[in-house]
Amino acid sequence: MPRVAIIGLDSLAPALVFDALAAELPHLTGLARAGVAGAMLSTLPPITVPAWACMFTGRDPGELGLYGFHDRADRSYDRRRLASSLSFSAPPLWQLASRAGLRVRLLGVPQTYPPKPVRGACVAGPPIPDTAECITYPAELEAELRAQFGPWRDDLPDFRDRPRAQLYADLVALATQHFAVARDWARRDDWDLLVFVTLTPDRLQHAFWSEPPAGELVDFYRYLDAEVGELCAALRPDDVVLVVSDHGAQTNRGGFALNDYLRQRGDLVLKNEPTRLTALRPELVDWPRTRAWADGGYVGRIYLNQRGREPAGLLADDEVETFLTALGADLAGLHGPSGRPWRNQILRPSLIFAAQHGVPPDLFLLLDDLAVRPLGTVGHATLFPRDNDRGPDAANHAAHGVFILRDAAGARPPPDALTLYDVTPTVLAALGLAPPPGLRGRSLWRSNPPTG
């Protein structure tokens, strides 16, 4: 049975890997030409949480009850839940492998804090709270890691606030540590499944994205390619290698003040008019007069204030469908400040997910094919702010990430409609494990080269 190594590069953009920079990325291009590769459709919302969790469980966000980094913990207005390893409602790849007696190593994989026992080792990935006490399994691994590689840093939480030159140097240093540990582990003989994820490409792109690609963006892609080449050189020649990203990137075309728009419609009512830009905190809202409010992000998440469901709900059950239909039609018709039509999508979780666990939004809003970011803050001077309300941002997310599979079958064309959900069944097949029932996606594994 072959070993499987997964190299996760958050937000790596297929348009750069397979097209614009392909000639400058010899290692990634070589892997792609030696196997099956292509742009891979992410999940919704296409962000780190829930996308990596969906990829590694083969379940959609509704089945997992994961809709973002922070979700509503219940139907109250103020209780929130940070995504963590405790959020999984379906076993991820490494648990399935451990149960089957295989050995696993996890490095920097999102939502592995707090680290759970596995048949092997885990260094937790983001989000890791500041109060974290132990980030490894087993616990003694943290001291070993520190002695050899220095204190483990999973992310740069203030990456939007750093001077550009410092940010680039810091991201290279962070990725260098990540790949150094990954190479050390790759050389060992004590694993059957190695899963490694670094968020550094995502952080880099938010600061340095450009079209056409230039400067630090190109330099970092070249750097990543060299690191991937060294990591693959540390593996055995017959190891199965997957290089994947949870979503892609594109130029940020500005923001849309979603909660201020709901205020203009009369759907969201505040107790007082904001005098400055501020987060929408529950205590600011006049809940008995509010019909809807939203979380901002790369995808807007809109919640209804429904009578009998929320503590001070306004919308009666028989009003919900009419309200959702009218709001959805208005959101679909939104356009930019210049009058240019936007390509918007308004999606209902109840219609796109197999289940709705946790507290899902009532609507998802995707603005202009994700090129425009819905903003959750209130008090904007315009509905169309140019900047992200979380800090400088050059890139928005894009719906497709990267999929590259190198295995013994050799080069072959990608199937139509590669999706993030194909990863788990492919890896399980490569490891010789039967997929659990109800898994999304299909296996792309072919254990023997084609003949004839």
N, C-alpha and C positions, 0 to 999 in steps of 0.2 A: 504494500500500500504506500502511495507517495505521501510526502509531507506537503502541507499547504501553507504558504506565506502570503498574507494579505498586507499590502502597503496602502494605507489610506491617506490621501493628500486632500485635505478639506478644501473644497471649492475649486479644485483644479479644473481649468476650463477646456472643454474638448476643442473649441475653435482654435485655441492656441496649440494644444498638444498635437492635434491631428492635421492642422492646416497651417496657420500663420507662422508657427515656430518649429514645425516638424523637422526641418533640415538642421536646426540648431540643437535638437534634443536627441542625440544618437541612441541613448540607452532606452528611452521611452519609445522612440520610433522602432528600434530593433525588437523590443518586446511585442509591440503591436503587430509588426510584420511576421513575427514568429508564431502568432496564435490567432485569437479572435479579439477584435477591438472595435470600439465605436462609442458614439455618444449614448449615454444611458439616462433615461427619464427618471427624475427623482420622484419623491413623494410630495404630498401637500400637507403642510407648507414645506417648501424646499430649503430648510435650514438645518443646522447641525443637530438640534433637537426639534423634531423627532427623526430626521432622515437616517442617521447612523443606526439608531435603534430599529427602525423599520428594515434597513438593509440586513442587519445581523439577526433578525428574528423571522423575516419573511411575513410580517404582519403589518397591517396598515395602522395609521395613527389612532383611528377610532378603536380598533381592537386592543391597542396598547393603552389607550387613554392618555396619549401624549400629543399635545398640540403646539408646544413651544417650550422655551427654557423655563418659563413660569406659567403655570396653569392655575385656574381657579381650583381651590381645594374642595369646595362645596358650593352650594347656591348662595352663600353669603356674599357680601360685597367686598369684604376686606381680607379674607383668608386666601393665601396663595401657596402653591407648592412648587418648590424647586425640583427640576428633573434630576433623578439620581438612579443608582442601581436598584433602589427600592421601588422604582416606578414601573419596572418591567412586569407585565402580566402574562408574558409568554417567554419560554426559555430561549436565550440567545445561543448562537453557534457554540460558544465555548462551554456552556452548560451541557448542551447535547453531547459534545465531544467528551467532556469529563465523565458524564454518566455512562458513556460507552467504553470507558477505560482508556481513552486517549489522553495524551499529555498536551497541555496548552500553555502558551505564554501570551499575556495581554499587556500592551504598552501604550498608554495614552489614549485608550479607546474612550470616546465620550460616554458618559453615564455608567462608568464603572466605579464611581465613588458613592458610598463607602465600598471598599473592595470586598467582594464575596469570596468564599472559599472555592477554589478550582483545583483540578488535578494538575498543578503546576504553579505558575507565578502570575501576579498581576501588579502592575504599577498603574494606579487609577488615572483616568483622564477627566477633562472638564465636563460639567462645572464642579469645581472643588471649593467649598466654602472656606472663608478665612479661618474658621474655627476648627478646621480638620485636624485630627490628631494623628491618624495613621493612614497613609495613602497606599500601602502595599499589602499584598497577601503573598506569602506569610509576612507578619509584622516585621520580622528581623531583616527582611529584604531591603527595607528602607535605609538602614545603616550601611549595608553593603553597597547600595546604589550611591549613597552620598560619598562614601570613601573612594569609590572609583571614578565617579562622574560629577561630583559636587551635588548640591541640593537640587532635587528634581523640580523643574518648573514646567507646569503643563500648558501655560498660556501667558500672554501679556494682557492683563485685564484693562490697562489704561492705554492701549495701543493707539487710540484716536487722539490722545492728548500729548504724545511725544513729538519732539522735533523730528522732521523727516529723516535727516541723516542719522540721528540716534536710533530712530525706529528701525531703519534698515539694518544697522549693525546689530541691534538687539534681536531682531528676528533671525538673522543668520546665526547668531550665537545660540539662540534657542533651538533652531532646527538642527544645528550641529550636535548639540547634546542629544536630541531625540534620536538622530540617526546613529550616533556613536553607540548608544545603548542597544538600538535595534541590531546593529552589526555584531555586537558582542553576543547577543542572544542568538542571532542567525547561525553563528559558528558552532553552537552547542548541539549536542546530540540528545537533549532531554525534552524534545517537543515534537508533536505531530501537527499542531496547528499554532501558527504564530500570527497574531493580529496586532498591527502597529498603525497608529493614526497620529498625525501631526496637524494642528490647526494653522500652522504658520503661513501656508499659501493664502488662506482666507484673509488673515490679518494684513498680509502684504498687499493684496489686491485692493482692499478697502482704502489704502493710502495711495497706492501707486498705479492703479488701473489706468490704462490709456488705450485709445483706438486711433491709429494703429499702435500695437504694443511697442514700447520704447523704454529706454533707461533702466531704472531699477526693476521694473516688471520683467523685462527680458533677462536681465542679469540673474534675478532670483529663479526664474524657470531654468536657466542654464545650470545654476547651482543645484537645484533640486534634481535635475537630470543626472548630474555627476554623482550625487548622493545615492540615487536609486541604482545607478550602475555599480557603485561600491557595495551597496547592500546586496544586490543580486550576486555579486562575485563572492560574497561570504556564504551564500547558500550552496546547497548541493546542485549539481547540474540537472538532476531529475526532479527537483522540487517544483511543485506547481506554484506559480506566482500570479497573484492578482494585484493589479494597481487600480484603485477605485477612488472616486470622489463622490461626495454626497450630493453635490449640486455644482453648477458652474457659476460664471460671473459675467456681468455686462456693465456698460456705462450707466452710472446713476444719472437719471434724467430729472432729478428733483424730487420734491416731496408733495404730499397732499395732506392738509390738516383735517384728518377724518373726523375727529371728535368736534372740531369747530364747525365742520359741515353738518354734523348731526345737530349741533346747537342751532345753526341757521334754519334747519328744517323744523325746529321745535321738538325734536325727539329726545335731546339731551338738555336738561335744565340744571343750571348751577345756582347755588344759593346767592352767590355774588359774582359780578363781572370780574374776571381776572385782570389784574393790573400789569402782569408780566407773564412771560412764558412759563408754564408750570405743568408738572405731571398731573394727570387726572386722578386725584386721590379720592377715596370714597367719601370722606367728610366734606368735600366740596360740592357734592351732587345733591340736588333736591330730588330724592328718589321717588316720592309719591307722584311727581309730575314728569318723570323721565320714562321714555319708552325704550330707548336703546343707548348703548355706549360701546366703545371699542378699545381694543388693544392695538397699538401700532406695531410696525415691524415690516419685514419684506413682504409679508402678507397681512392684510388687515383681518382682525378677528372681531366680529360684531356679535354682541350679546343682547338679547331682549330682556326687558324687565317685565316678566310675566306674572300675572296675578296667581297666587297660590303656589308659585314656584320660587320666586325671589321674595325676600322678606317684606318689601314694600312694592310689590309688583303692581303695574298699572294696566298692562294689556290683558284683556280677558282672552280665554282660550279661543272663542269664536272670532276674535279680531286678529289673531296671529297670522293666519294665512294671507289675509288681505294686506296686512302691514308688510309682511316679508315680500310679497309680490311687488308692491308699489316701491318699497325701498330698493329692491333688487333692480327694478327697471330704471330708477333714477341713477343708481350707481353705475349701471351698464352704460348709460349715456354720458357719463362724465368725460370731459375733454380737457386738454391743457390750457394754460392761460392765453396762448396764441390762437386758440380755436382749433388746433390740430386734433383730430379724433384720436382717442386712445383705444387700444385693444384691451378691453376689460373683461374679466371673468368674475362672476358671482356664483359661488358654489355652496350648496347645502351639505354639511357633513352627513345628514340623514340619508342623502342620496348617493354619496360617493364612497362611504366607508362600509365595511361589512358589519361593523358594530359601532356603538357609541358609548364607550366606557369613560369614566371620569366625568368631567364637565366640559363638553364640547361647545365651541361657539355655535351660534345659530346661522351665521353666514361667514364664509371666507370671501375676502375681496382681493383680487389680483389686478393691479393697475398697469395698463400698457405693457402687457406681457412681462410683468415684474420689473420693468425699467423705472417705475415711479414708486416711491416708498410711502405707504400710508403712515401718518404720524399720529401718535396717541395723545400728545400734549395739547393743552388748550392755551388760548391767549395769543395766537399768531396774528400778525398784522395783515396777512393774506392767506387765502386757502392754498396758495402754491409757493411755499417756502423753497428756496433753492437748496438749502442745506438740510442735512439730517439733523434731527433734534437731539441726537446723541453725540454729535461731534462731526468733524470733517469726514467725508465719505465719498470716494471716487467711484465705488462700484456697488451695484445692487446684485442680488443673486439672479441666477438664470436656472431654467427648469431642467437642464441636462448636465449631468456630470460625466466623468470618464470611466470607461470600463475597458480593461486590458487583461486578457487571460492567456498566460503561456503554459501550455501543458504538452504532453507527449503526442498529441494529435497533430501538431504542427499548424501551419498557416491555413486559415479558412475564412471565408467571408462572414461578417456578423449577421445574425438573423435580424429580421425586421423587428423594430420596436423593442430594443433592449430596455429593460427597466431595472431599477434598483432592487426589485424583489427577486431578480434572477440570481443574486449573489448567494443567498443561503442555500437554495437547492443545488446550485453548482458545487459549492464547497462540500456539502454533505455527500454528494455523489462521489466527489474526488476522494473523500475520506472513507468511502465504503459504508456510509451510514444511511439508513432509510429515513426519508423525510417524515416529520410528524404530520398527521392529517390536517387538512385545511390550509396548508402552506400556500402562500401566493408565489407567483413566478414559476419559471421552468429551469431545468438544469441545462447548462451549456457544456457539460462535461462529456468528453469522449476519451476514454482511457487508452485507446490504441490508435496509432496512426492509420489513416485510411489506406486501403490497399487497392491494387488494380488501377 
